[in-house]
């Protein structure tokens, strides 16, 4: 079961198991409704699909594969974004401080100019 937006979307393996349990007498409709959080109308719809043969292992596998592909795409987008951010940080660290050819420290600032010894 995954949550997307305001509506819950149950994966096909979950629906298939729920329908098999009801049809095999393992659990009743009310118990299934209470434990799974699925409404009575949705259970009836799923049972109708199950009886017609619309809920099967192939559809369950396709559903799982589609879910994995969506997760992979999201992770690839995140990797791309993090790579761009890392490149930006690397570029900003390489750029010298504007107007300064001398070494300087971020903490102390530029080094003082050397004295020619005539200062009093």
Helices and strands as residue ranges (DSSP letters): E 2-4, E 7-9, H 12-23, H 29-36, H 40-52, H 57-94, E 104-105, E 109-110
